[in-house]
Amino acid sequence: MTSSYERYLGMDRPITRRDFMNGAAMAIGAAVLPHGQVFGTTGAAEPQNQAGYDPPVKEGLRGSHPGSFEIAHNLRDGTFWKTAGKPVDTEETYDLVIVGGGISGLAAAYFFREKAGPSARILILENHDDFGGHAKRNEFHLGGKLQLLNGGTLLIDSPNPYSAVADGLLKKLGIDPSQFEAKFTDHKLYRSLGLRSAVFFDKETLGEDRVVVGTPGRSWDDEGAAENQSPGSSDWADFVARTPLSPEIRRDIVRIQEAKVDYMPGLSSAEKKSRLAKISYRDFLLNVVKADPEVIPFYQTRTNGEWGVGIDAEPALDCWALGLPGFQGMNLEPGSAPDMSYSAAGYANGGSYRFHFPDGNASIARLLVRALIPDAVPGHTAEDIVTAQVDYGRLDRDGAPVRIRLNSTVVGVRNVGTSSAGQVEITYASGKQVLQVHAKGCVLACWNMVIPYLCPELPQAQKEALHYLVKVPLVYASVGIRNWTSFKKLGMQEIFSPGSYWPEVGLNVAVNIGEYRSPTSPEEPMLLHLVRTPCKPGLPAREQHKIGRYELLATTFETFELKTRDQLARILSAGGFDPARDIEAITINRWPHGYGYEYNPLFDPAWPEDQRPNVIGRKRFGRITIANTDSAATAYTDSAIDQAHRAVSELLADAEGA
Ligand SMILES: Cc1cc2nc3c(=O)[nH]c(=O)nc-3n(C[C@H](O)[C@H](O)[C@H](O)COP(=O)(O)OP(=O)(O)OC[C@H]3O[C@@H](n4cnc5c(N)ncnc54)[C@H](O)[C@@H]3O)c2cc1C
């Protein structure tokens, strides 16, 4: 890559990305306070109380942003206590302290207050500069108009219907997903402009840079099950004829997509499913369908968005449930089978309702905060939450029953005293300050893998179980562009790029809710959503996630930016897109600890329910209980809510029994 090419891409352009330096500066500012000097828990020095504090508008590196994870990593590496000052007791006491301000932590506060009453004193400690956990909001003001995207959690959608508890919470917050979906999502906009799904063939993986528009059976509306719906014989033949692929590979792709062949004649549906559960989709294509190995790159990253790994590490049966092709002649009966992953089994049975708020499930987090601290979030409805401006200075005020303290990493949680008269001592760090608070109970709504470091006194078997669930790394980029006339000219709304750095690129979902309006004219600025899931094909899934996480943490913003500009230029320049001129903002939402791990039938034993690592890991420990999606071994918002409810119920049952 030459510097003139980098100039063409616009790497020297002053987009607002440098804001991420503010995040680092904020953390450093806290770090230089002398040891032992206490902020005062709601003091003016607390970053969230500074004028203009508004994390959703920050660009640059978000997600696990600089300043959010270093303390936890030092704790893991055994270096934290070597340099930390002696903890200072704030003498604050609470009925409940919650570690983690994601949807599980916020829901735990909601459920606890429902039972314990509005005067219950609750503190939520969160290591990031914003609440919401994965459910984060990216807020842009492009051409003076508010535009939103999800920095993490995309939408209300789960493999199984929401439980009475999770659905009940949504209803109490004023969300009716089915009604909202029908009322607020504009399914017609892109279609009315003639935009379709496309594939970008890149020269490094697929021989030549070429965009082919009109992927048969694909669009936002029928995403998921579409590929399995035998689109009519001319569709795929016409599509592959326009690709740079060789005639042999084209033939194989048409065969995989359309041929109605039973590759396992003589077996019952159940027997076929059992066999398909034991081989990867890659092996299915190569050894059962007998496809040319050269077709693999076309399909390799098709499962990454769902599970964080490619088709080498996903069972063929799960891929059937996800709608991947090749099974259309196999007469598999609809519905789940015993050896399927959580997601695949659920989706095979139909899944839940769906709705995408413009900022994803950050709207749920914001509604929870409004319910807990009403004067911090103005408004009254699930529609007006979308444009509400959070007053971060009101989240952690002296005397308030519920307080949310950001930029605070918990480093120790300990039962103190006997069960009946005991308390929990919670130690947290904010910069170089190490502070202590006390509570009658504590819910750990943080990630499983950090809990053994917070509670070294846990039984060894429980610590090992907590370590098992390796989270899935992924990155969502939000890119603001000056207009989307290039998409209009090329006739596409989303581009699957099987071999590229960002396999998924698409226009923002069109949703109009409350006072929020999505762009409708290609002349207006627009947000793009890009997805990458770093992994290492060929290894077991958990190993791939670990390697992907190292890659993510080692990647600089400049590399993400360069890859973004390069890929958008290669896909869109034929439509008149100029990367230097047209890119106005880039936010990289980096999630090294992303989706909760769900068991993978290719690699994980079929444990009995009570021996699953998530079940062993979430056991109550004195006055400490454990929430978070990891406790369910899933990666969905409804699980985060259900697990919060269980953890709070365990705590209250213990208190009543004590
Ligand atoms: C990119 C992405 C997209 C997703 N999309 C969807 C989707 O479309 N639909 C869906 O249902 N689910 C989705 N998920 C899954 C999502 O994780 C769950 O929906 C849910 O939001 C998880 O909530 P949680 O509270 O359990 O965990 P989290 O959101 O991870 O919250 C836990 C919080 O605890 C904090 N924490 C950890 N350790 C400490 C400590 N020591 N001290 C203080 N705080 C700590 C963490 O930083 C984090 O903020 C997605 C996840 C990711 C990463």
The ligand as an SDF file (V2000), in Angstrom:
LIG
                    3D

 53 58  0  0  0  0  0  0  0  0999 V2000
  -21.6140   -6.9500   19.1090 C   0  0  0  0  0  0  0  0  0  0  0  0
  -22.7160   -7.6660   19.8430 C   0  0  0  0  0  0  0  0  0  0  0  0
  -23.9800   -7.7980   19.2640 C   0  0  0  0  0  0  0  0  0  0  0  0
  -24.9970   -8.4180   19.9510 C   0  0  0  0  0  0  0  0  0  0  0  0
  -26.2410   -8.4870   19.3660 N   0  0  0  0  0  0  0  0  0  0  0  0
  -27.2660   -9.0160   20.0610 C   0  0  0  0  0  0  0  0  0  0  0  0
  -28.5900   -8.9780   19.5240 C   0  0  0  0  0  0  0  0  0  0  0  0
  -28.8340   -8.4980   18.4300 O   0  0  0  0  0  0  0  0  0  0  0  0
  -29.6030   -9.4740   20.2760 N   0  0  0  0  0  0  0  0  0  0  0  0
  -29.3930  -10.0030   21.5080 C   0  0  0  0  0  0  0  0  0  0  0  0
  -30.3470  -10.4180   22.1570 O   0  0  0  0  0  0  0  0  0  0  0  0
  -28.1400  -10.0660   22.0360 N   0  0  0  0  0  0  0  0  0  0  0  0
  -27.0840   -9.5790   21.3480 C   0  0  0  0  0  0  0  0  0  0  0  0
  -25.8250   -9.5880   21.8840 N   0  0  0  0  0  0  0  0  0  0  0  0
  -25.6020  -10.2510   23.1450 C   0  0  0  0  0  0  0  0  0  0  0  0
  -25.5860   -9.3090   24.3470 C   0  0  0  0  0  0  0  0  0  0  0  0
  -24.3900   -9.5970   24.9650 O   0  0  0  0  0  0  0  0  0  0  0  0
  -26.7470   -9.5450   25.2590 C   0  0  0  0  0  0  0  0  0  0  0  0
  -27.9110   -9.2660   24.5570 O   0  0  0  0  0  0  0  0  0  0  0  0
  -26.8060   -8.7260   26.5500 C   0  0  0  0  0  0  0  0  0  0  0  0
  -26.7900   -7.3550   26.2420 O   0  0  0  0  0  0  0  0  0  0  0  0
  -25.7150   -9.0560   27.5440 C   0  0  0  0  0  0  0  0  0  0  0  0
  -25.9990   -8.3460   28.7310 O   0  0  0  0  0  0  0  0  0  0  0  0
  -25.2210   -8.6410   30.0550 P   0  0  0  0  0  0  0  0  0  0  0  0
  -25.6000   -7.5880   31.0280 O   0  0  0  0  0  0  0  0  0  0  0  0
  -25.4130  -10.0540   30.4450 O   0  0  0  0  0  0  0  0  0  0  0  0
  -23.6720   -8.4940   29.6890 O   0  0  0  0  0  0  0  0  0  0  0  0
  -22.8780   -7.2190   29.2190 P   0  0  0  0  0  0  0  0  0  0  0  0
  -23.6780   -6.4170   28.3100 O   0  0  0  0  0  0  0  0  0  0  0  0
  -21.5570   -7.7330   28.7640 O   0  0  0  0  0  0  0  0  0  0  0  0
  -22.6840   -6.3770   30.5530 O   0  0  0  0  0  0  0  0  0  0  0  0
  -21.7810   -6.7590   31.5790 C   0  0  0  0  0  0  0  0  0  0  0  0
  -21.0590   -5.5280   32.0400 C   0  0  0  0  0  0  0  0  0  0  0  0
  -20.2400   -5.8410   33.1730 O   0  0  0  0  0  0  0  0  0  0  0  0
  -19.0690   -5.0860   33.0540 C   0  0  0  0  0  0  0  0  0  0  0  0
  -18.0010   -5.6290   33.8880 N   0  0  0  0  0  0  0  0  0  0  0  0
  -17.2500   -6.7360   33.6670 C   0  0  0  0  0  0  0  0  0  0  0  0
  -16.3360   -6.8780   34.6520 N   0  0  0  0  0  0  0  0  0  0  0  0
  -16.5130   -5.8410   35.4940 C   0  0  0  0  0  0  0  0  0  0  0  0
  -15.8430   -5.4280   36.6750 C   0  0  0  0  0  0  0  0  0  0  0  0
  -14.8610   -6.1530   37.2040 N   0  0  0  0  0  0  0  0  0  0  0  0
  -16.2540   -4.2810   37.2670 N   0  0  0  0  0  0  0  0  0  0  0  0
  -17.2710   -3.5310   36.7490 C   0  0  0  0  0  0  0  0  0  0  0  0
  -17.9470   -3.9030   35.6360 N   0  0  0  0  0  0  0  0  0  0  0  0
  -17.5610   -5.0340   35.0200 C   0  0  0  0  0  0  0  0  0  0  0  0
  -18.7560   -5.1950   31.5760 C   0  0  0  0  0  0  0  0  0  0  0  0
  -17.8190   -4.2540   31.1570 O   0  0  0  0  0  0  0  0  0  0  0  0
  -20.1210   -4.9880   30.9630 C   0  0  0  0  0  0  0  0  0  0  0  0
  -20.3520   -3.6350   30.7250 O   0  0  0  0  0  0  0  0  0  0  0  0
  -24.7640   -8.9720   21.2260 C   0  0  0  0  0  0  0  0  0  0  0  0
  -23.4960   -8.8650   21.7990 C   0  0  0  0  0  0  0  0  0  0  0  0
  -22.4830   -8.2070   21.1200 C   0  0  0  0  0  0  0  0  0  0  0  0
  -21.1340   -8.0970   21.7480 C   0  0  0  0  0  0  0  0  0  0  0  0
  1  2  1  0
  2  3  1  0
  2 52  2  0
  3  4  2  0
  4  5  1  0
  4 50  1  0
  5  6  2  0
  6  7  1  0
  6 13  1  0
  7  8  2  0
  7  9  1  0
  9 10  1  0
 10 11  2  0
 10 12  1  0
 12 13  2  0
 13 14  1  0
 14 15  1  0
 14 50  1  0
 15 16  1  0
 16 17  1  0
 16 18  1  0
 18 19  1  0
 18 20  1  0
 20 21  1  0
 20 22  1  0
 22 23  1  0
 23 24  1  0
 24 25  2  0
 24 26  1  0
 24 27  1  0
 27 28  1  0
 28 29  2  0
 28 30  1  0
 28 31  1  0
 31 32  1  0
 32 33  1  0
 33 34  1  0
 33 48  1  0
 34 35  1  0
 35 36  1  0
 35 46  1  0
 36 37  1  0
 36 45  1  0
 37 38  2  0
 38 39  1  0
 39 40  1  0
 39 45  2  0
 40 41  1  0
 40 42  2  0
 42 43  1  0
 43 44  2  0
 44 45  1  0
 46 47  1  0
 46 48  1  0
 48 49  1  0
 50 51  2  0
 51 52  1  0
 52 53  1  0
M  END
$$$$
